[in-house]
Amino acid sequence: MLSVNESVGQSLSKRSLTLETSDIQATVLRPRPKPYCGEYVVLRIGNAEQGREMLRRILPHVAPADEWWVPSAPGWLGIAFTFEGLKALGVPQASLDSFPIEFRQGMAARAAILHDFGANAPANWEYPFGTPDVHVALAIYAKSNQDLQEVLDIAHKSHHDLPQISVVYRMEFGELPEGRNPFGFKDGLHNPHVEGSGPAAADKEEPSIKPGEFVMGYPDERGETANVPIPEELRRNGTFVAIRKFHMDVAAFRKYLRAQASSPEEEELLAAKMVGRWRSGAPLVLTPDHDDPALGGDANRNNDFSYADDMKGLKCPFSAHIRRINPRDALKDDIVATNLHHFLRRGTNYGAPLPDGELEDDGAQRGGVFLLIGAHLQRQFEFVQSQWVTDGNFISHGTEQDPLIGNNEGEGVFTIPKVPARRRLHGLPRFVSVRGGEYCFMPGLGALRWLARLGENAD
């Protein structure tokens, strides 16, 4: 006979295998369409009732995770709220107070923790990021510009006659040639597989992660189920999103590689060492000496790897971008539980690519926007950003930061393990600058209906 605890544990385990995908926003669990185009729209709510009316109108068009690929849908719309946005909607104070402190404070107020200083400091962010004017964030994806316009029209109609709902920011985004990012690397290759979200991931080396790490209402890797924010109707199937907008200095990246290398082939090798992959997406661990485009393009193989046979970093340096962001099994003997620090990444690119071979900056705006999704902002995004990205102690590299997205100010260092002697690159400039960021709460569809009904029983 099972004990009460064993019975409850089995019940939770079974429950975790089936997510309520019809109540979870598609942006949380499903990858962007391919090819994709889209737009981010930020709204400010000047009146609570008008904000709730806007939400009632837009609710039928928010895409659930179980219908992400429905052919009849012209596009996919996701919606999230900052703490200031929830206040502006009229969420009760008890509910507001129950949110985690990092969400209540907001990303800008956490700049010291996130190492957002110098050019990355909130004082240098684009308006309205980091100000109280960011209330609602809409993420709209489509496969064509025509479909995108159809969804944008729907979003516009939700508030066009509500004078106290204003658009404070818009930004177009889209896929670059061959699905690459502005630095020329194949983009969006890896995300942890969420247990219960669909077929098991192709990544054979990595286990699925418990759904409670990403969606509230299910057990997480600690066996715990979130009990805040309150009430349960608000948190059920919700999650948090850290929005980060980056400008990428492609010319600086190319010039630095040119200065450090003696040949084009060495430039490509150094670039791959910094990232941990070749530009095709092929991981260094599987092909350390040369690129393998066939491997890079094979979704069944390009993430099927571990660091078990590269514990000295001779193939993929300890400080390479992908190894820092996701150490996989490289830290399995350490006290860090890597399974507690995963988050889902939904990245998009903006701006035209810098022409091939160009070494001078053309002044154009280009970069990426990342939606970093998880149920635990502090031990997921904030931990990875403050420890693995900007602190080298966990790999015995002192103050060495991520070579690609670290807050390097022209004094950055990158270590490449090598026999008989390591190579150390000095003077890394800042290749990526933060242009804005926000913490948002992305409710489930039932919670959106709960928000839309706020105030119905008010005197």
C-alpha positions in Angstrom: 0.0 0.0 0.0 1.3 3.4 -0.9 1.9 6.0 1.8 -0.1 9.3 1.5 3.1 11.1 0.4 3.8 8.5 -2.3 0.3 8.6 -3.5 0.3 12.4 -3.7 3.7 12.3 -5.4 2.4 9.9 -8.1 -0.7 12.0 -8.6 1.5 15.1 -9.1 3.7 13.2 -11.5 0.8 12.1 -13.6 -0.7 15.6 -13.6 2.6 17.1 -14.7 2.6 14.9 -17.8 -0.4 16.7 -19.3 -0.3 20.5 -19.6 -3.5 22.5 -20.1 -2.2 23.8 -23.5 -5.6 25.3 -24.4 -5.1 27.7 -21.4 -1.4 28.5 -21.9 -0.4 31.2 -24.2 1.3 29.9 -27.4 4.3 32.1 -27.0 5.2 30.1 -23.8 5.4 26.6 -25.3 5.5 26.9 -29.1 8.4 28.1 -31.2 7.9 31.1 -33.5 6.6 30.2 -37.1 9.2 29.7 -39.8 9.7 31.9 -41.7 8.5 34.7 -39.4 7.8 38.4 -39.3 6.2 40.3 -36.6 5.9 43.3 -34.3 6.2 44.2 -30.7 3.6 46.7 -29.4 3.7 48.3 -26.0 0.6 50.0 -24.5 0.0 52.3 -21.6 -3.2 52.1 -19.7 -4.5 55.5 -18.4 -7.8 54.2 -17.1 -8.5 50.8 -15.5 -11.9 50.2 -17.1 -10.7 51.1 -20.6 -7.8 48.8 -20.0 -10.1 45.9 -19.1 -12.3 46.7 -22.1 -9.2 46.5 -24.4 -8.4 43.2 -22.8 -12.0 41.8 -23.3 -11.8 42.8 -27.0 -8.3 41.3 -27.6 -8.9 38.1 -25.6 -10.5 36.0 -28.4 -7.4 36.6 -30.5 -4.7 35.5 -28.0 -3.2 32.3 -29.4 -3.3 29.2 -27.1 -0.5 26.7 -27.2 -2.7 23.9 -28.5 -3.6 25.8 -31.7 -0.2 27.3 -32.6 -0.2 25.8 -36.0 -3.8 26.2 -37.0 -3.8 27.0 -40.7 -6.8 29.3 -40.4 -5.0 31.7 -38.0 -3.4 34.7 -39.9 -0.9 35.1 -37.1 -0.3 34.6 -33.4 -0.7 37.1 -30.7 0.7 37.0 -27.1 0.0 39.4 -24.3 1.9 40.2 -21.0 1.8 42.8 -18.3 4.3 44.6 -16.2 3.7 45.2 -12.5 2.7 48.7 -13.3 0.4 47.4 -16.0 -1.4 45.1 -13.5 -1.8 48.0 -11.1 -3.2 50.1 -14.0 -5.8 47.3 -14.7 -7.0 47.5 -11.1 -5.6 44.2 -9.7 -6.3 44.1 -6.0 -3.5 45.1 -3.7 -3.3 41.7 -2.0 -2.7 40.1 -5.4 -0.1 42.7 -6.3 1.8 42.3 -3.0 1.9 38.5 -3.6 4.1 38.8 -6.7 7.9 38.1 -6.3 10.0 41.1 -5.3 12.0 41.0 -8.6 8.8 41.4 -10.6 7.5 44.1 -8.4 10.7 46.1 -8.7 11.2 45.6 -12.4 14.3 45.0 -14.5 15.7 48.5 -14.4 15.7 48.6 -10.6 17.7 45.3 -10.6 20.5 46.7 -12.8 23.2 46.2 -10.2 22.3 42.6 -9.9 22.2 42.1 -13.7 25.5 44.0 -14.3 23.6 46.5 -16.4 26.1 49.3 -16.1 28.0 51.6 -18.4 26.4 51.6 -21.9 24.0 48.9 -20.7 22.6 51.1 -17.8 18.9 51.8 -17.8 19.7 55.5 -18.2 20.8 54.6 -21.7 17.8 52.5 -22.6 15.3 53.5 -25.3 12.1 55.0 -24.1 9.8 53.7 -22.7 11.9 50.8 -21.3 12.6 51.1 -17.6 9.9 53.7 -17.1 6.4 53.5 -15.5 4.8 53.9 -18.9 5.3 50.3 -20.0 2.0 48.5 -19.0 1.1 45.9 -21.7 3.4 44.1 -24.1 2.0 42.5 -27.3 4.1 40.0 -29.3 2.6 39.4 -32.7 4.0 36.8 -35.1 3.0 35.9 -38.6 4.3 34.1 -41.7 3.8 37.0 -44.1 3.5 40.8 -44.0 -0.1 40.5 -45.2 -1.0 38.2 -42.3 0.9 40.4 -39.9 -1.1 43.4 -40.9 -4.4 41.5 -40.3 -3.4 40.8 -36.7 -2.1 44.3 -36.2 -5.5 45.6 -37.3 -7.1 43.4 -34.7 -4.8 44.7 -32.0 -5.5 48.3 -33.1 -9.3 47.8 -33.1 -9.1 46.6 -29.5 -8.2 50.2 -28.3 -8.6 52.6 -31.2 -11.7 54.2 -29.6 -10.4 54.1 -26.0 -8.6 57.5 -25.6 -6.8 56.5 -22.4 -5.1 53.4 -24.0 -2.0 54.7 -25.9 0.7 53.0 -28.0 4.1 54.0 -26.5 6.3 51.7 -28.5 6.4 49.7 -31.7 9.1 47.6 -33.2 9.1 45.4 -36.3 11.1 42.2 -36.4 11.8 39.4 -38.9 13.8 36.5 -39.9 17.2 37.1 -41.5 18.5 35.1 -44.4 19.1 31.4 -43.6 17.6 31.9 -40.2 20.8 33.5 -38.9 21.3 36.3 -36.3 23.1 39.5 -37.2 26.5 38.0 -36.2 25.9 35.3 -38.9 25.1 32.3 -36.6 22.2 30.1 -37.1 19.6 31.2 -34.6 17.1 29.7 -32.2 18.5 26.2 -32.1 18.0 25.1 -28.5 15.4 25.2 -25.8 14.9 22.7 -23.0 12.0 20.3 -23.6 9.1 20.9 -21.2 7.7 17.7 -19.8 4.1 17.3 -20.9 4.2 19.9 -23.7 4.3 17.4 -26.6 6.6 14.8 -28.2 9.9 14.4 -26.4 12.7 16.6 -27.7 15.3 15.3 -30.1 18.0 16.2 -27.6 18.8 12.7 -26.4 21.5 13.9 -24.0 19.2 16.2 -22.0 16.3 15.1 -20.0 12.9 16.9 -20.1 12.4 19.6 -17.5 9.4 19.6 -15.2 6.7 21.9 -16.4 6.6 23.9 -13.1 9.9 25.5 -14.0 8.1 27.3 -16.9 4.4 27.3 -16.1 2.7 27.9 -12.8 0.3 25.2 -11.5 2.5 22.2 -12.0 5.4 20.6 -10.0 8.9 22.0 -10.7 12.3 20.3 -10.5 12.1 20.6 -6.7 8.7 18.9 -6.6 7.1 22.2 -5.6 4.1 23.9 -7.1 3.9 27.7 -7.1 1.5 29.2 -4.6 1.9 32.9 -5.6 0.7 35.2 -7.0 -2.8 34.9 -5.5 -5.5 34.0 -6.2 -5.0 30.7 -7.9 -7.2 31.9 -10.9 -4.5 34.6 -11.6 -1.4 32.4 -11.5 -2.8 29.2 -13.1 -0.9 28.5 -16.4 0.9 31.8 -16.1 4.6 32.6 -16.3 7.1 35.4 -16.2 8.9 36.9 -19.2 12.2 38.9 -19.1 12.3 41.0 -22.2 15.8 42.1 -23.4 16.4 44.2 -26.4 20.0 44.2 -27.7 22.0 46.2 -30.3 24.6 44.0 -32.0 27.8 45.7 -33.2 28.5 43.3 -36.1 31.4 45.5 -37.4 33.2 45.5 -34.1 32.9 41.7 -33.9 34.3 41.3 -37.4 37.1 43.7 -36.8 38.1 42.0 -33.6 38.3 38.6 -35.3 40.3 40.1 -38.1 42.8 41.6 -35.7 43.3 38.4 -33.7 43.5 35.9 -36.6 46.1 35.3 -39.3 43.7 33.9 -41.9 40.0 33.8 -42.8 39.9 30.2 -41.5 41.3 31.3 -38.2 38.7 34.0 -38.0 35.9 31.5 -38.3 37.5 29.2 -35.7 37.8 32.0 -33.2 34.2 33.0 -33.8 33.1 29.5 -33.3 35.2 29.2 -30.1 33.5 32.4 -28.7 30.0 31.1 -29.5 30.5 27.3 -29.0 29.1 26.6 -32.4 30.1 27.2 -36.0 28.0 29.6 -38.0 25.9 26.7 -39.5 24.8 25.7 -36.0 27.1 22.7 -35.7 28.4 22.4 -32.1 32.2 22.4 -31.5 31.9 19.4 -29.2 30.8 17.3 -32.2 33.0 18.9 -34.9 35.9 20.9 -33.2 38.1 21.4 -36.2 35.8 22.4 -39.0 32.2 23.4 -39.8 29.7 20.8 -40.8 26.7 22.5 -42.3 24.8 19.2 -42.6 25.1 18.6 -38.9 24.2 22.2 -38.1 21.0 21.9 -40.1 19.9 18.6 -38.6 17.6 19.3 -35.7 17.9 15.7 -34.6 21.6 16.0 -34.1 22.7 19.6 -33.6 21.7 19.5 -29.9 22.4 15.9 -29.2 25.6 16.4 -27.3 27.1 16.7 -23.8 30.4 18.0 -22.4 31.2 14.6 -20.9 34.2 14.0 -23.2 35.3 17.7 -23.2 35.8 18.4 -19.5 39.0 20.2 -20.2 37.4 22.6 -22.7 39.7 21.7 -25.6 36.8 21.4 -28.0 34.4 24.0 -26.7 36.0 26.5 -24.3 34.5 26.8 -20.8 33.7 30.5 -21.5 32.0 30.0 -24.9 28.6 31.6 -25.0 26.5 28.4 -25.3 28.5 26.6 -22.6 28.0 29.5 -20.2 24.3 29.9 -20.9 23.7 26.2 -20.6 26.5 24.2 -19.0 24.6 21.0 -19.5 26.5 18.2 -17.7 29.7 20.2 -17.4 28.8 21.2 -13.9 27.2 17.9 -12.8 29.8 17.3 -10.1 29.4 20.8 -8.7 26.9 22.1 -6.1 25.0 24.0 -8.8 21.8 22.2 -9.9 21.7 23.2 -13.5 18.2 21.9 -13.9 17.0 24.8 -11.7 18.4 27.5 -14.0 16.8 26.7 -17.4 14.5 29.1 -19.2 12.8 29.2 -22.5 14.1 31.6 -25.1 12.0 33.2 -27.9 14.4 35.3 -29.9 13.7 37.6 -32.8 15.9 39.8 -35.0 15.5 43.4 -36.2 17.3 45.5 -38.8 19.0 44.6 -42.0 22.2 42.5 -41.9 25.5 44.2 -42.4 26.7 43.3 -45.9 29.2 40.4 -46.0 32.8 41.4 -45.6 32.0 44.9 -44.4 34.2 46.0 -41.4 32.9 49.5 -40.8 29.6 50.2 -39.0 27.0 51.7 -41.2 25.0 53.3 -38.4 22.0 51.1 -38.9 20.1 49.6 -35.9 20.3 45.8 -35.8 20.1 43.3 -33.1 17.8 41.0 -31.3 15.0 40.9 -28.8 14.8 38.0 -26.4 11.8 36.8 -24.5 13.2 34.7 -21.6 10.4 32.7 -20.1 10.3 31.0 -16.8 8.2 30.7 -13.6 11.2 31.8 -11.4 12.7 35.0 -12.6 15.3 35.1 -9.8 16.8 31.7 -10.1 16.4 31.4 -13.8 17.1 34.6 -15.8 18.7 36.6 -13.0 20.9 33.8 -11.9 22.2 33.0 -15.4 22.7 36.7 -16.2 24.5 37.6 -12.9 26.5 34.4 -12.5 27.0 32.4 -15.7 27.1 35.4 -18.1 29.0 38.0 -16.1 31.0 36.1 -13.5 33.7 33.6 -14.3 34.2 32.1 -10.9 32.0 29.1 -11.6 34.5 28.0 -14.3 37.5 29.3 -12.3 37.9 32.2 -14.8 37.7 35.0 -12.3 36.1 38.1 -13.8 36.0 36.7 -17.3 32.6 37.3 -18.9 30.6 35.8 -21.8 32.7 36.9 -24.8 29.6 37.6 -26.9 27.0 39.2 -24.6 29.1 40.0 -21.6 29.4 43.6 -20.4 32.9 44.0 -21.8 34.3 47.5 -22.0 37.3 47.0 -24.2 39.1 45.1 -21.4 37.4 41.7 -21.8 39.3 38.5 -21.8 38.5 35.2 -23.4 40.4 32.0 -22.6 40.8 29.2 -25.1 42.2 25.9 -23.5 44.8 24.4 -25.7 47.7 22.0 -25.5 50.5 22.6 -24.7 49.5 26.2 -23.7 46.2 28.0 -23.6 45.5 31.0 -25.7 44.0 34.1 -24.1 42.4 36.9 -26.1 42.6 40.4 -24.5 40.8 43.7 -25.1 37.4 42.3 -26.0 35.1 45.3 -26.8 31.4 45.3 -26.1 29.8 43.5 -29.0 26.2 43.6 -27.6 24.5 46.5 -25.8 21.3 46.4 -23.9 18.8 48.9 -25.3 15.9 48.0 -23.0 14.3 45.5 -20.8 11.2 44.7 -18.7 9.8 42.0 -16.5 6.3 40.9 -17.5 3.7 38.4 -16.3 2.2 36.4 -19.1 -1.1 35.0 -17.7 -3.0 31.9 -18.9 -6.2 32.5 -20.9 -8.4 31.9 -17.9 -6.4 34.4 -15.9 -6.8 36.9 -18.7 -10.6 36.5 -18.4 -10.2 37.0 -14.7 -8.4 40.2 -15.3 -10.9 41.4 -17.8 -13.7 40.9 -15.2 -12.0 43.0 -12.5 -14.3 45.7 -11.2 -17.5 44.0 -12.4 -18.8 43.9 -8.8 -17.5 47.2 -7.7 -20.0 49.7 -6.3 
